[in-house]
Amino acid sequence: MKDPNFRNGDAKTDTFGSNASLQPAPDQFIPEGPTTPETAYQMVKDETYAQTQPRLNMATFVTTYMDEYATRLMNEAISINYIDETEYPRIAVMNAKCINIVANLWHTPEQEKWKTGALAIGSSEACMLGGIAAWIRWREKRKAQGKPYDKPNFVISTAYQICWQKFAELWQIEMRTVPISLDKTSLDPEEAIKLCDENTICVVPIMGVTWTGLNDDVEALDAALDKFNAETGYDIPIHIDAASGGFILPFLEPDKKWDFRLKWVLSISTSGHKYGLVYPGLGWIVWKDKKYLPDVMSFSVNYLGAEIRQVGLNFSRPAAQILGQYYQFIRLGFQGYKEVQFNTLAVAQYLHDQIGKTEPFVTFDKTCPNPLFAWLIKPEVQKDCKWTLFDLQDKLAQKGWMVPAYTMPDNIKEIVVMRIVVKHGFSRDMADQLLSDINFAIAELNKLEYPTPTRIAMEKDIEIESSKFNHTGR
């Protein structure tokens, strides 16, 4: 007798012999009935089949490799909700241990056993928590002084990560930006000070700038801010966005003063799922002392079986990443992290040097302090070149590589660069493969007889900018 469920899909049905394999994946409505887990798995897997392989994605900052034990540990914890501390009290303790470890990497002066910090979904949430704390501290002080508190602002370079624009818009805080340029490739401390006033809640230097990989000079900024605060009577602090550099500098430049060793640095945020070497999403923020974390940022509930206090924009959040971070701390230790970060930076510096020697390129900066860097086509070459870096991006994508091309921030937005982010799991051999594919792509593009559409579009943009420039009489 024929099994009526056979063709419809059951354990005996070949996945690609089922009726479900002939149907399009749902995009509007939930299917009327279930299918087998094998078929559902294959359909979801097939949706992602044509994507770039994670380890060939040189655009993303997030960790794309963890060892099998870390992966197993995180998979086993995939159902755990961190916020439910009554059910998973040891996860809360583990989270506090991670905060302690991160705080001490950044030379916290806090003497309490449990340092003041918070878990975040990523560095974006961690940045916002740091900004909110600075805003509330400023607001409460202004209230106590009987002064207006309706026009807060913060200062940052134009090479900010998009989360800071979100912070400014969502909390209605003016973002004052210091332009970067080819001459001043990172935040200029003196220019930052010029933008500060009594309504400035904080200045935000970046360690591992998303656009360029460079570090802002926090020590110089701290000194300039100390002088400014003394002269004005203000107490403008520093929040450091160390999304990438927070897990690089402690291991590779331990003597560099950028962290809580500096007077006005009151909070630091980082991304555990970048160079913290954990799968996404995970971020950390630490305050110099508990007095810098406003009480109003801690929310309490008792409807999960006990009194739970939590700092964060999100309530429920996965616990697996906490296990992954704590595992990496135990597994690698300080020396292990140092070796991993050393190798990652060494590969990045190798690529930086090789691409800098490749015609027709020039690197955005001569240095490569973090495992990411940008480069551009030499201006004198670009005017006669029939292609752009956007065309090179497309050529590399055909080989499976994701290497982004993009325009730079305001003030130098006419400059197009490409960027490489080197991560744990990317070897020197893979770097040579990438260089080979870049050189092959350049050779193919140089054979073009006519300009590409992106080159034609760029020429139009240059003409428009030139006309604006001439019209102003500059």
Protein Blocks (a to p, Z undefined) as FASTA:
>chain_A
ZZfklmnopaklcfklcfklmpccdfkbccfbdcdfklmmmmmmmmmmmpccfklmmkbm
bdfbdcfklmmmmmmmmmpcfklmmlmmmlmmmmmmmmmmmmmmnopabfbfbacddddf
blmlmmmmmmmmmmmmmmmmmmmnopafkbgcddddfkbcfklmmmmmmnopacdddddd
fklmcccfklmmmmgcfklgbdcddehifklopacdfklmmmmmmmmmmmnopacdcddd
fkkmmmmmmmmmmmbcfblmbmklmbdcddfklmnopacdddddddfbfklmcfklpccd
fknopacddedfbfcdcfklmmmmmmmmmmnommlmmmmmmmmmmmmmmmmmmmmmpccb
dcfbfbdfbfcdcddddfklmmmpcbdfklmmmmmmmnopacddddddehilmpccdddd
ddehiafklmmmmmmmmmmmmmmmmmpmbdcfklmmmmmmmmmmmmmmmmnoZZ
